[in-house]
Amino acid sequence: MIFESKMKKRHLLVASLSLALVGCQAAQQEAEVISPLIAVAGDTVETIHGVQVADPYRYLEQESELTSSWVKAQQVEGKAYLASIANKQAVVDRITELWNYEKVSAPFEHGENTFYYRNDGLQAQSVLFVKTKDGQEKVALDPNGLSTDGTVALSGVSVSGDGMTLAYGVSKSGSDWQQWQFVDVMTGKVLKDELKWIKFSSAVWNKDNTGVYYSRYDAPQGGNALADVNFNQKVYFHQLGTEQVSDKLIYQRPQNKDWGFSADVSEAGDYLLISISQGTDSRNRFFYQSLIDSSDVIELIIDLEAEYSFLGNDKSVFYFKTDLNAPNGKVIAIDVNRPEKGNWRTIVAESSDPISDIAIINDHLVVSYLHDVLGKLSIFSMNGEKRQDVTLPGKGKVAGPYGKRTKDYFYYVFNSYVQPKTTYKFDFKTGQSTLFVEPKVSFNPDDYISEQVFYSSKDGTRVPMMLSYKKGLEKDGANPTLLYAYGGFAISLTPRFSPANIAWMDMGGVYAVPNLRGGAEYGETWHKAGMLDKKQNVFDDYYAAAEYLIDENYTNKTKLGAYGRSNGGLLMGATLTQRPELFAAVLPAVGVLDMLRFQKFTIGWAWTSEYGSADVAEQFPALLAYSPYHNVSKRSYPATMVMTADHDDRVVPLHSFKFGAMMQANQQGEAPIIMRIESKAGHGAGKPTSMKIDEFADIYSFLFESFGLKIPAKVN
C-alpha cells in the first residue's frame, strides 16, 4: 500500500485541477470515492464492421478545458511521485558526469569547406562548425541561440555545392513541422528567404547553387497544426532571393493524396530525382527529370513492388539498391534510355547478410552490411568485383560510409553499447583505416561487457539479443534489468552508445536489447514477419526475451523492466495487456496505443502499410485483438509510467492520454500508474540535453522504486 499512502498525501496538490474533470454533481461525488486523478469515463460506443467498440475517453482527443485540466493534474502528480524517490539526484549527477564530454561528428565536405557538428559536452544542441581550406575554423550555425531553453532545434541542414550557402531547418518544441532558412557561410548573415509548412523533407541545391528543391504540404486548415491530417505533399523549387509564394511547383499528384515525395539532385547536377513513398511502406516508386534539357518528369519505376534507393549515375545509367527478388538487398544498374526490366543489370548480388547502407566513393561501391546485427564494410568496383573487406575496430555498429565519388577516402563512425562514437578515415591508397576523432570520456569502456546471445521465440524463431553490463556482475537472478525494444517499420536496432546506459550499468543494471521481427536486422523477410496480421510475432519475440533473461538467471520478474518508444510504445502497451505478470515495471513512451483510430491524426495514415487499418474490414479483427487501449481490463498491472509530450505531432499525445486514463481506471493492484507528460517537447527529435538527462534519470529512478531497490547516495 506504499503507493496509496503517497497518493493520499499528494491529492491535495491536484484536487483543484481535477475538479474540472467532472461535469455534474453526481460525477463529482463519484470522483470523491475513487481518486481526483481518475478521468470520468464517457459513454462513446462506436459500431465498426458490426462490432460495438467502447471508447470511454474519446473526449481526451479534443483540445478543451477538460483535457487541459486533466493533463495538468497528471503532470503535477507524475512530477510529485518522481521527485519523492530517494537519491534520484544521484542518478542525475552520474548521467550528467558521463554526458559531459566533447562530441564531434564525422565531417562532410562542400566546395573547399569542411563542416562538422561539435558539442562541448552539455550544450543543449550541437553546433555546426565550418573549416576553410586554409584551416580557419568558425561557427556556421549555433542552434543554441535560437531559443533560451534549447527547445528550438536544427531539424536538417543542406550546404550548397560550393560550400558558401547553408540552408537549415528548425523545429520548435519537437514538432515535425520545419521552417527552413538560409545563411551566408562566410559572413554568417541570415538571408531573408523563409520556407514554411515543411515536414519529412530536406532541401537540395541545384547545380548552380541558386536555389533548392524541397517538398511541403499546404498550411493546415483544421485549426490544429499538431493534430490535423497531412496529405498532398508537393515538390517545389525555391529561387534564392524570392518569396516562398512565388516558388515553382515542380510535381504534385492530387489524384494520389497519400504519395510523399523526396527530391534529390544527382552529384553532377544533371538530374532531379524523385523518390515516391506511400506511407511508411518500404517500397517506393521512382521518377526523374533531366535538368539539362528541362524535360518533363519521367516515371521510371511506377509499380509499388520493391525498394529502390538511388545511389548515383554515370550519365544515363542509374545505380540503385533494391530488394526486388532479393530481400537482403542488391545493387542494380538501369539505363534510362533502355528502361525495360529485361535490360536491368545486377552489379552486387544479394548475400546472406542484409545491406544497411551504400555509397559510391572513389568510383567504388562501399557497402555496409549487417552480420547478425553487427556492422561489416565491404568495397566493390563499379562492375561488382569485390576488392576488400574493411577491418573494423571491434564488434558494433557502423554508421556511414560518408564520402564523395570524387574523393579517394571516406569516413565512418563506429560505436557499441559500451564504446562511444569514434570516427575513422579509410584511405583507398593504403586500403587502411586510421583513427580520425576519438572522444575522451569519464569512464573506462574496458570495465563493461556487451555480448550477443540468441534465444528461441514462441514459434522457434532464433532471435538475437545484446546484453550489456558492468564486469563482475553475477548471474544470481536478482539484477535490475531493462529490456528495451522496437520491432517494426524495418528499423534495425543496431548497437548504439548512450552515456545514460553506462549510468544504468553503474547502478548494477543489465541493459538488454532484443532484435525482434518487424525490424530489418535480417532483411525484408524479417520485417514482413512482424507486420500487419503477423504483429503478434513481435510481441511473442519480446516475451521470449524476458523469459530468457529470467531462465538464464540474469534477473527475475520483480527486477525486470520494459521500455519502448513510438512503435516500441505500442509493444509496451501490448505487454501490459497480454503479459503483465512478466514485469515489475513497464514504460510506454510516445506510443501508438489506439490501433483503431491512429490513422485519423497527422501522419498516422502513413502507418497503415505497417499495421493495417480498422477501416478495412479484413484487417479490423487483428487490430482490435491487440490494440492496447481496447484491451485494458480490471486486473492487477505492474508499475507503469506512460510517457508523452504535448507537442508530439507524429504520435499525437491523445494515444497516451486515453491509454493512461484507461489504465488508471482499471488498476486493481497496488502498483502506481503515473504519467510523465513533457511540455515544449515532441516525439523525441531535437530534445535538449538537459531534458534527455532528466528523462533518463526519471526512467531509472522509477524502475528502481518499482523493483523495491534503493538508489545509492552516489552512483559510480
C-alpha positions in Angstrom: 0.0 0.0 0.0 3.0 2.3 -0.3 1.8 3.9 -3.4 -1.7 4.6 -2.0 -0.3 6.4 1.0 1.9 8.6 -1.3 -1.1 9.3 -3.4 -3.2 10.4 -0.5 -0.5 12.9 0.7 -0.4 14.5 -2.8 -4.1 14.5 -3.7 -4.5 18.0 -2.1 -2.0 19.3 -4.7 -4.1 18.2 -7.6 -7.6 18.3 -6.3 -8.4 21.8 -7.5 -7.2 20.9 -11.0 -9.1 17.7 -11.0 -12.5 19.3 -10.3 -12.6 20.4 -13.9 -12.8 16.7 -14.9 -16.3 16.2 -13.6 -19.2 17.8 -15.3 -22.0 17.3 -12.9 -22.8 16.8 -9.2 -23.1 13.0 -9.5 -19.8 12.7 -11.2 -18.2 14.9 -8.5 -19.5 12.5 -5.9 -18.1 9.5 -7.8 -14.7 11.2 -8.1 -14.5 11.7 -4.4 -14.9 8.0 -3.9 -12.2 6.9 -6.3 -9.5 9.5 -6.9 -9.4 13.1 -8.1 -7.0 12.0 -10.8 -9.2 9.3 -12.3 -10.8 10.7 -15.5 -14.5 10.2 -15.8 -15.4 7.6 -18.4 -17.7 8.8 -21.2 -20.4 6.7 -23.0 -18.9 6.8 -26.5 -19.6 3.5 -28.3 -18.8 3.1 -32.0 -20.0 0.3 -34.3 -17.1 -0.8 -36.5 -17.8 -3.5 -39.1 -20.7 -4.7 -37.0 -18.8 -4.8 -33.7 -19.6 -2.4 -30.9 -16.4 -0.8 -29.6 -16.4 1.4 -26.4 -14.2 4.5 -26.4 -14.8 6.0 -23.0 -12.0 8.5 -23.1 -12.7 9.8 -26.7 -13.1 13.3 -25.2 -9.4 13.4 -24.3 -8.7 13.6 -28.1 -10.0 17.1 -28.1 -8.3 20.3 -27.1 -10.5 21.5 -24.3 -10.6 22.8 -20.7 -11.5 19.3 -19.6 -8.4 17.8 -21.3 -6.1 20.6 -20.3 -7.1 20.3 -16.6 -6.7 16.6 -16.6 -3.2 16.9 -18.3 -2.1 19.5 -15.7 -3.3 17.2 -12.8 -1.4 14.3 -14.3 1.7 16.4 -14.7 1.6 17.5 -11.1 1.0 14.0 -9.8 3.7 12.4 -12.0 6.3 15.0 -11.1 5.5 14.7 -7.4 5.8 10.9 -7.5 9.2 11.0 -9.3 10.5 13.8 -7.1 9.7 11.7 -4.0 12.1 8.9 -5.0 15.1 8.9 -2.6 18.5 9.7 -4.0 17.2 10.4 -7.5 19.7 13.3 -7.7 22.5 10.8 -7.6 21.3 9.4 -10.9 21.0 12.8 -12.4 24.6 13.6 -11.3 26.1 10.4 -12.7 24.4 10.7 -16.1 25.4 14.4 -16.3 29.0 13.4 -15.4 29.1 10.7 -18.1 27.4 13.0 -20.7 29.9 15.8 -20.2 32.4 15.1 -22.9 33.1 16.7 -26.3 31.3 15.1 -29.2 32.4 15.7 -32.8 30.6 14.3 -35.8 32.1 12.8 -38.9 33.0 15.7 -41.3 31.2 16.4 -44.6 32.7 18.5 -47.4 31.3 21.0 -49.9 33.4 23.0 -52.2 36.6 23.8 -50.3 34.9 23.9 -46.9 34.6 21.1 -44.4 31.6 21.0 -42.0 31.0 19.1 -38.8 29.0 19.2 -35.6 30.5 19.7 -32.2 29.1 19.7 -28.7 31.3 20.7 -25.8 29.5 18.3 -23.5 26.3 19.6 -22.1 25.2 22.1 -24.7 21.5 21.9 -25.4 22.1 21.4 -29.1 25.2 20.6 -31.1 26.9 23.5 -33.0 27.7 23.3 -36.7 31.2 24.4 -37.5 33.0 25.1 -40.8 36.7 24.8 -41.5 38.0 26.7 -44.6 40.8 25.4 -46.9 43.3 27.5 -45.0 42.4 25.8 -41.7 40.4 28.6 -40.2 37.5 27.3 -38.0 34.3 29.2 -37.2 30.8 28.6 -36.2 28.5 28.1 -39.2 25.3 27.9 -37.1 24.6 27.7 -33.4 21.1 26.5 -32.7 21.5 27.2 -29.0 20.9 30.9 -29.8 17.5 30.1 -31.4 15.7 29.8 -28.0 16.5 30.3 -24.4 15.6 26.8 -23.3 17.1 24.8 -26.2 13.7 23.6 -27.4 14.2 25.1 -30.9 16.4 22.6 -32.7 18.1 22.0 -36.0 16.0 19.5 -38.0 18.2 19.4 -41.0 21.0 21.2 -42.9 21.9 21.4 -46.6 25.0 23.0 -47.8 25.3 24.4 -51.4 27.7 22.6 -53.7 30.2 25.4 -53.5 30.1 25.4 -49.7 29.1 29.1 -49.5 25.4 29.0 -48.5 23.7 26.9 -45.8 20.0 26.0 -45.8 18.8 24.9 -42.4 15.6 23.7 -41.0 14.4 24.3 -37.4 11.8 22.6 -35.4 10.1 24.1 -32.3 9.3 22.0 -29.2 10.0 18.7 -31.0 7.3 19.2 -33.7 7.7 17.5 -37.1 6.9 20.8 -38.8 10.0 22.5 -40.0 10.8 26.1 -41.1 13.8 26.4 -43.4 16.0 29.5 -43.6 19.4 30.4 -45.3 22.7 31.8 -44.1 25.8 33.0 -45.9 28.5 30.7 -44.6 31.4 33.2 -44.7 29.7 36.2 -43.2 27.1 34.5 -41.0 24.4 36.8 -42.4 20.9 35.3 -42.3 19.2 35.7 -45.7 15.6 36.9 -45.9 14.4 33.6 -47.6 12.0 31.6 -45.4 10.2 28.3 -46.2 7.3 27.1 -44.1 5.0 24.1 -43.8 7.7 21.6 -44.5 7.6 18.1 -42.9 9.6 15.0 -43.8 11.7 16.8 -46.3 15.2 18.2 -46.8 16.3 20.9 -49.2 18.6 20.0 -52.0 20.6 22.5 -54.1 20.6 22.8 -57.8 23.9 22.6 -59.7 24.3 26.4 -59.9 23.8 26.9 -56.1 21.0 29.4 -56.8 18.1 27.6 -55.1 16.8 24.4 -53.6 14.2 21.7 -54.3 12.0 20.7 -51.3 8.7 19.1 -50.5 5.9 20.7 -48.4 2.3 20.5 -47.5 -0.4 23.1 -47.7 -1.0 25.0 -44.5 -3.3 23.0 -42.2 -6.9 24.2 -42.5 -8.5 22.4 -39.5 -7.2 24.9 -36.9 -4.9 22.4 -35.1 -1.5 22.1 -36.8 -0.4 19.5 -34.3 -3.2 17.1 -35.0 -4.6 17.8 -38.5 -4.0 15.0 -41.0 -1.3 15.6 -43.6 -2.0 14.7 -47.3 -1.0 16.0 -50.7 2.7 16.7 -50.4 4.2 18.7 -53.4 7.7 19.3 -54.8 8.7 22.9 -55.2 11.8 24.9 -56.4 12.8 27.9 -54.4 15.0 30.6 -56.0 17.2 32.4 -53.5 16.1 36.0 -53.0 12.4 35.4 -53.7 9.3 34.9 -51.6 8.0 31.4 -51.0 4.7 32.3 -52.6 6.5 32.5 -55.9 8.2 29.1 -55.7 7.8 27.0 -58.8 5.7 23.9 -58.4 7.7 21.0 -59.9 5.5 18.0 -59.2 2.3 17.1 -57.5 -0.1 14.1 -57.6 -3.6 15.3 -56.4 -5.2 12.1 -57.5 -2.8 10.2 -55.1 -3.1 12.3 -51.9 -1.1 9.7 -49.9 2.0 9.9 -52.1 5.0 11.5 -50.4 7.9 13.0 -52.4 11.6 13.0 -51.5 13.6 15.1 -54.0 17.3 14.9 -54.7 19.8 16.1 -57.3 22.4 13.9 -58.9 26.0 14.6 -57.9 26.8 16.0 -61.3 23.6 18.2 -61.2 22.2 16.7 -64.4 19.0 15.0 -62.9 16.3 15.8 -60.5 15.5 12.6 -58.7 12.1 12.0 -57.0 11.5 9.0 -54.7 7.8 8.5 -54.1 6.7 6.8 -50.9 3.3 5.7 -49.9 3.1 6.0 -46.2 5.8 4.1 -44.4 5.8 1.3 -46.9 9.5 0.3 -47.5 8.6 0.0 -51.2 8.7 3.1 -53.4 8.3 4.4 -56.9 11.0 6.4 -58.7 10.7 9.3 -61.2 13.3 11.7 -62.6 13.6 14.8 -64.6 16.6 15.9 -66.8 17.9 19.3 -65.6 19.9 19.7 -68.8 17.1 19.8 -71.3 14.2 20.8 -69.0 12.2 17.7 -69.9 9.0 16.6 -68.2 9.1 14.3 -65.1 9.7 10.7 -66.3 8.0 7.8 -64.5 10.9 5.3 -64.4 9.5 2.9 -61.8 5.8 3.2 -61.4 4.9 -0.1 -59.7 5.0 -0.3 -55.9 6.8 -3.6 -55.8 10.2 -3.1 -54.0 12.6 -0.6 -52.5 14.6 1.5 -55.0 17.3 3.7 -53.4 19.2 5.9 -55.8 23.0 5.6 -55.4 24.4 7.6 -58.3 24.6 7.7 -62.0 27.0 7.5 -65.0 25.1 9.8 -67.4 22.0 7.7 -68.3 22.9 4.7 -66.2 21.3 4.9 -62.8 22.5 2.7 -59.9 20.0 1.6 -57.2 20.0 -0.5 -54.1 16.8 -2.7 -54.3 15.2 -5.6 -52.6 13.4 -6.7 -55.8 13.5 -10.5 -55.6 16.3 -10.0 -53.1 15.0 -9.4 -49.5 18.6 -8.8 -48.2 19.2 -6.2 -50.9 21.4 -6.0 -54.1 22.8 -3.3 -56.4 21.4 -2.9 -59.9 22.0 -0.6 -62.9 19.3 0.8 -65.1 20.0 2.6 -68.3 17.1 5.1 -68.5 17.4 5.1 -72.3 16.6 1.4 -72.2 14.4 1.2 -69.0 12.7 -2.2 -69.6 13.3 -4.7 -66.8 14.9 -7.1 -69.2 17.8 -4.7 -69.6 18.4 -4.2 -65.9 21.8 -5.5 -64.7 22.8 -6.8 -61.3 26.1 -5.3 -60.1 26.3 -6.6 -56.5 24.3 -9.7 -55.9 22.3 -10.4 -52.8 24.2 -12.1 -50.0 23.3 -13.8 -46.7 23.9 -10.5 -44.9 21.4 -7.7 -45.4 22.7 -4.4 -46.8 22.2 -1.4 -44.5 23.8 1.4 -46.4 25.8 2.0 -49.7 27.7 5.0 -51.1 29.6 5.5 -54.3 33.1 6.8 -53.3 36.3 6.9 -55.4 34.3 5.2 -58.2 33.8 2.2 -55.9 30.7 0.8 -54.2 31.2 0.9 -50.4 28.7 -1.4 -48.9 27.7 -1.5 -45.2 26.2 -4.9 -44.2 24.6 -6.3 -41.0 26.0 -9.7 -39.9 23.9 -10.9 -37.1 23.0 -7.2 -36.3 26.7 -6.2 -36.2 28.4 -3.9 -38.7 30.5 -5.1 -41.7 32.1 -2.9 -44.5 33.0 -4.2 -48.0 34.3 -2.4 -51.1 33.4 -3.4 -54.7 34.3 -2.0 -58.1 31.6 -0.4 -60.1 31.2 -3.6 -62.1 30.6 -5.6 -58.9 34.1 -7.1 -58.3 34.8 -7.4 -54.6 38.0 -5.6 -53.7 38.2 -5.9 -49.9 36.6 -6.0 -46.5 37.4 -3.1 -44.2 39.0 -4.1 -40.9 36.8 -2.7 -38.1 37.9 -1.8 -34.6 35.5 -4.3 -32.9 32.0 -5.7 -32.9 29.4 -2.9 -33.0 27.6 -0.5 -35.3 29.0 1.2 -38.4 27.4 4.5 -39.4 28.3 5.6 -42.9 30.2 5.5 -45.1 30.4 9.2 -45.7 32.2 10.5 -48.7 32.0 11.6 -52.4 32.6 9.9 -55.6 35.4 12.2 -56.5 37.4 11.6 -53.3 39.8 8.8 -52.5 38.8 8.5 -48.9 35.7 8.2 -46.7 34.7 8.4 -43.1 32.7 6.0 -40.9 31.6 6.1 -37.3 32.0 3.0 -35.1 30.3 2.5 -31.7 28.8 -0.1 -29.4 26.7 -0.1 -26.3 29.8 0.4 -24.2 32.1 2.2 -26.7 31.3 5.9 -27.6 31.1 7.1 -31.2 34.5 7.2 -32.8 35.2 8.4 -36.3 37.7 6.6 -38.7 39.0 7.6 -42.0 39.6 5.0 -44.7 42.2 5.7 -47.4 41.8 3.9 -50.8 45.5 4.4 -51.5 46.6 2.3 -48.5 43.5 0.2 -48.0 43.6 1.0 -44.3 41.6 2.9 -41.7 43.0 5.4 -39.3 41.6 7.0 -36.2 40.2 10.4 -37.0 38.3 11.6 -33.9 38.1 9.8 -30.6 36.1 11.2 -27.7 37.6 11.5 -24.2 35.1 10.0 -21.8 35.0 9.8 -18.0 34.8 6.0 -17.8 36.8 3.1 -19.0 34.9 1.0 -21.7 37.0 -2.0 -20.7 35.1 -2.1 -17.4 32.0 -3.1 -19.2 30.8 -6.0 -21.3 28.5 -6.0 -24.3 27.8 -9.5 -25.6 25.4 -11.1 -28.1 23.1 -14.1 -27.2 20.5 -15.9 -29.1 17.2 -17.3 -27.9 14.1 -19.1 -29.3 10.8 -17.3 -29.7 7.4 -18.9 -29.2 7.4 -20.4 -32.7 11.0 -21.5 -32.6 12.4 -18.5 -34.5 16.0 -17.7 -33.5 16.3 -14.1 -32.2 19.5 -12.2 -31.3 19.8 -10.0 -28.3 22.6 -7.7 -27.0 23.3 -7.7 -23.2 25.4 -5.0 -21.7 26.5 -4.7 -18.1 29.5 -3.9 -15.8 32.2 -6.5 -15.4 31.9 -8.6 -12.3 28.1 -8.9 -12.5 26.8 -12.1 -11.0 24.1 -14.1 -12.6 22.2 -14.5 -9.4 18.8 -13.9 -10.8 18.3 -10.6 -9.0 20.0 -8.0 -11.2 17.9 -4.9 -12.1 17.3 -5.3 -15.9 15.9 -3.0 -18.5 14.6 -4.7 -21.7 14.4 -2.1 -24.5 12.9 -3.0 -27.9 11.2 -1.7 -31.0 10.2 -4.3 -33.6 8.7 -2.5 -36.6 9.0 -0.4 -39.8 12.1 -2.2 -41.0 14.1 -0.3 -38.4 17.2 -2.2 -37.2 18.2 -1.8 -33.5 22.0 -1.9 -34.0 24.4 -1.2 -31.1 24.1 2.5 -30.1 26.1 4.2 -27.5 24.4 6.4 -24.8 26.2 7.7 -21.7 22.9 7.2 -19.8 23.2 3.4 -20.4 26.6 3.4 -18.7 24.9 5.0 -15.7 22.3 2.2 -15.6 25.2 -0.3 -15.7 26.9 1.6 -12.9 23.7 1.1 -10.9 24.2 -2.7 -11.2 21.8 -2.9 -14.2 21.7 -5.1 -17.2 20.7 -3.3 -20.5 19.1 -5.8 -22.8 18.1 -5.1 -26.5 16.5 -8.0 -28.5 16.2 -7.7 -32.3 12.6 -8.5 -32.7 10.9 -9.4 -36.0 9.5 -6.3 -37.7 12.9 -4.7 -37.9 15.3 -5.2 -40.8 18.2 -6.9 -39.0 17.7 -9.9 -41.3 16.4 -8.0 -44.3 12.8 -7.5 -45.6 11.8 -11.1 -44.7 12.4 -10.3 -41.1 10.4 -7.1 -41.4 7.4 -8.8 -43.1 7.4 -11.4 -40.4 6.4 -8.7 -37.9 3.9 -6.5 -39.7 0.2 -6.4 -40.4 -1.5 -9.7 -39.3 1.9 -11.0 -38.1 2.4 -8.3 -35.5 1.8 -10.8 -32.7 5.2 -12.3 -33.6 6.9 -9.1 -32.4 5.2 -9.3 -29.1 6.0 -13.0 -28.7 9.6 -12.4 -29.5 9.7 -9.8 -26.7 8.1 -12.0 -24.1 10.6 -14.8 -25.1 13.5 -12.4 -24.4 12.1 -11.6 -21.0 11.8 -15.3 -20.2 15.3 -16.0 -21.4 16.7 -13.3 -19.0 14.8 -15.0 -16.2 15.7 -18.6 -17.1 19.4 -17.7 -17.5 19.4 -16.1 -14.1 20.2 -12.5 -15.2 17.1 -11.3 -13.3 13.6 -12.2 -12.1 10.1 -10.8 -12.6 10.4 -8.5 -9.6 13.5 -6.8 -11.1 12.6 -6.7 -14.8 11.5 -3.5 -16.5 10.1 -3.0 -20.0 10.7 0.2 -22.1 9.9 1.1 -25.7 9.2 4.3 -27.7 6.8 5.0 -30.5 6.2 1.7 -32.2 8.1 0.3 -29.2 5.5 2.1 -27.1 2.8 0.0 -28.8 4.9 -3.0 -27.8 4.8 -1.8 -24.2 1.0 -1.4 -24.4 0.7 -5.0 -25.7 3.0 -6.2 -23.0 0.8 -4.6 -20.3 -2.4 -6.1 -21.7 -1.0 -9.5 -22.7 1.8 -10.4 -20.3 1.8 -8.0 -17.3 2.9 -10.7 -14.9 6.3 -10.9 -16.6 7.5 -7.4 -15.5 7.7 -5.3 -12.4 7.5 -2.0 -14.4 6.5 -1.1 -17.9 7.2 2.3 -19.6 5.3 3.0 -22.8 6.8 6.2 -24.4 5.1 8.2 -27.1 3.3 5.1 -28.1 0.8 4.1 -30.7 -1.8 2.8 -28.3 -5.2 3.2 -30.0 -4.9 0.9 -33.1 -8.4 1.7 -34.3 -8.0 5.5 -34.7 -4.3 6.2 -35.2 -4.8 6.8 -39.0 -7.1 9.7 -38.3 -4.4 12.1 -37.0 -1.4 13.9 -38.6 0.8 11.4 -40.4 -0.8 8.3 -38.8 -2.5 7.3 -42.1 1.0 6.5 -43.4 1.4 3.6 -40.9 -1.4 1.6 -42.4 1.1 -0.2 -44.6 2.7 -1.5 -41.5 -0.2 -2.1 -39.2 -3.3 -2.2 -41.4 -6.3 -0.1 -40.8 -9.5 -0.6 -38.8 -11.3 1.0 -41.8 -10.6 -2.2 -43.7 -13.0 -5.0 -42.6 -10.4 -7.8 -43.1 -7.8 -6.0 -41.0 -10.0 -4.8 -38.2 -10.1 -8.1 -36.1 -6.3 -8.3 -35.8 -6.0 -4.7 -34.7 -8.8 -4.9 -32.2 -7.3 -8.1 -30.8 -4.1 -6.4 -29.7 -4.9 -2.6 -29.5 -3.6 -1.7 -26.1 -6.3 0.9 -25.3 -9.1 -1.5 -26.1 -7.7 -4.5 -24.2 -7.2 -2.9 -20.8 -9.3 -4.8 -18.2 -9.8 -4.7 -14.5 -6.8 -6.6 -13.2 -3.5 -6.1 -11.4 -0.9 -4.3 -13.5 2.8 -3.7 -12.8 4.1 -0.2 -12.1 3.5 1.8 -15.2 4.8 5.2 -16.4 3.1 6.4 -19.6 5.3 8.9 -21.3 4.4 11.5 -23.9 4.9 15.2 -24.8 2.5 18.0 -25.5 4.0 18.9 -29.0 4.3 15.4 -30.4 2.6 15.7 -33.8 3.8 12.3 -35.0 2.2 10.0 -32.5 -0.2 12.6 -31.0 -0.4 12.5 -27.2 -4.0 11.6 -27.2 -2.8 7.9 -27.5 -1.1 8.2 -24.2 -3.8 10.3 -22.6 -6.5 7.7 -23.4 -4.4 4.7 -22.5 -3.2 6.3 -19.3 -6.8 7.2 -18.2 -7.9 3.6 -19.0 -5.1 2.1 -17.1 -5.7 4.2 -14.0 -9.4 3.5 -14.0 -8.8 -0.3 -14.2 -5.8 -0.9 -12.0 -6.8 -3.4 -9.3 -3.3 -3.8 -7.8 -1.2 -1.5 -5.6 1.4 -0.6 -8.2 1.4 3.1 -9.4 0.1 4.1 -12.8 1.5 7.6 -13.5 2.0 9.8 -16.5 5.1 11.7 -17.5 3.9 14.5 -19.8 6.7 16.8 -21.1 6.0 20.4 -22.1 7.5 22.0 -25.1 8.7 18.6 -26.4 7.7 16.3 -29.2 8.3 12.8 -30.4 12.0 12.9 -29.4 14.0 14.6 -32.1 15.7 17.9 -31.1 15.2 17.4 -27.4 17.8 19.5 -25.5 20.5 17.7 -23.4 19.0 18.7 -20.1 15.6 17.2 -21.0 17.3 14.0 -22.1 19.2 13.7 -18.9 16.1 14.3 -16.8 14.1 11.7 -18.8 16.7 9.0 -18.3 17.0 9.8 -14.6 13.2 9.6 -14.2 13.2 6.2 -16.0 16.0 4.7 -13.9 14.6 6.1 -10.7 11.1 4.8 -11.5 12.5 1.4 -12.2 14.5 1.2 -9.0 11.4 2.3 -7.0 9.3 -0.3 -8.8 11.9 -3.0 -8.1 11.9 -2.2 -4.4 15.6 -1.2 -4.7 17.2 1.8 -3.0 19.3 4.1 -5.2 22.8 4.6 -3.6 23.7 8.1 -2.4 26.4 8.1 -5.1 26.3 6.2 -8.4 29.6 5.1 -9.9 
